[in-house]
Amino acid sequence: MQAASSKATLYSCNERQTVPVPPSKFIGPDGTVRVFKESLSRGYFDIDFRSGEVVLVAGRYVGLIPVNENVVVEILPKTRLTDFARILEIAGEDPGALRFFERTYLETQGIDRFFPLIAKSLVQQLRSVAQEGLMKSYCRKDGIHTFKPRIQFSKTAQRLWARGNFSHSYSEVFEFTKDTAFNRLIKYAIWFCGRYFGSRPNKEGLAAEIEFYANLFEVVPLDLKLSFIAEVQDALRLGRIPTLRQYYVGISKAALLIARNSSVTLDPQNADVQLLSFIINLEEVYEKYVRNSLRAFAKMNRQDLVVQNGNLEGRGYLFHDSIAAEIKPDIIIAHGEHRPLVVDVKYKPRTTDADRYQLISHAAALGAGIAVSVLPASDGLSGLARKGQIYNGEGIEIFEYHMPLEGNLADEEKLMATEILNLVPAL
């Protein structure tokens, strides 16, 4: 698995933007062009050649993505996001992970939508344990034995010899065992992940991998009191992991996040937790975030309205007498048998003519009298703005809502839902 190398040059750009890179960064010592096929095959960005320079064209994903050993590209959101985890939570999305590349994060309190990323990273790192084996260490164990080295004479005299038992002693022995604080930590983290994913649909086979590693650590006791945390933290701080077992460092830091009910943030300063690099399609996430925010508000405040997913239950046809052209609006607001409002979600600063034509055609096909485009706030635009009415006073009324994605998102979600849903009068 690739990790962020000190030799690699970091380039940054926003979604859908370009960044020039010297061609020399792509040529290996043998003269071949070096590009990770995993990065190109997923459509994270395209590579063009312009005016003697290689130009990387970012796609719709955000994250830290390697191109090769020399180039790492950080694709940033076009809009400033102050609470990534909340947006993911409401959207019902987990961040994807690049299985072949790691980056550093900063620990933060509370389990959130980044937990699957932590779990995937732990499972990925545990492959080293499957290959190299569990770490053992000498642990001191005391108790009553036949005569062994390190006899504790005071305890032996008080507890055994004073009662006439001269054939045993109270001794200390050192046992070379897998029952260590590190392995107890990992056992707990695996157990926690197993419970977390046990009742959730899993398309990546993560539950099966967790079960495999649970069997691998079967000989290690499950310590639900978490008595191992302090010992592991001290050992990591003092660098007491053997050189041959350095892979336990990354594994232990990921497992500690789980044991301490922590998550991660993208703050680059003081970041020291190595996990898989996340990857997020913000266009899809933003659409789900807006739809689910409207749904939650309607359920509590506008029970007369139903928020439909135009890709599923709200699908329709462009023509009333033909099924030749299907339409799938992002969001449909239904009022009984009627569909008075259509919402189109665009993760961009402003709409184009094509966006407006699409919105109007969807509204016209469904008989909606109101159509709203929802976009992130930018360029000083914020809140609901009426753009106009199509043809005459009986035509479709067009609005845009520019939603801020920083600050108190709970307040912004409520305001957005209130203003959009109130466009449909209550009956």
Secondary structure, 3 states (H helix, E strand, C coil): CEECCCCCEEEEEECCCEEEECHHHHECCCCCECCCHHHHHCCCEEEEEECCEEEEEECCEEEEEECCCCEEEEEECCCCCCCHHHHHHHHCCCCEEEEEEEEEEEEEECCCCCHHHHHHHHHHHCHHHHHHCCCCEEEEEEEEECCCCCECHHHHHHHCHHHCCCCCEEEEEEEEECCCHHHHHHHHHHHHHHHHHHCCCCCCCHHHHHHHHHHHCCCCCCCCCCCCHHHHHHHHHHCCCCHHHCHHHHHHHHHHHHHCCEEEECCCCCCCEEEEEEEEEHHHHHHHHHHHHHHHHHHHHCCCCEEEECCCCCCEEEECCEEEEEECCCEEEEECCEEEEEEEECCCCCCCHHHHHHHHHHHHHHCCCEEEEEEECECCECEEEEEEECCCCCCCEEEEEEECCCCCHHHHHHHHHHHHHCCCCCC
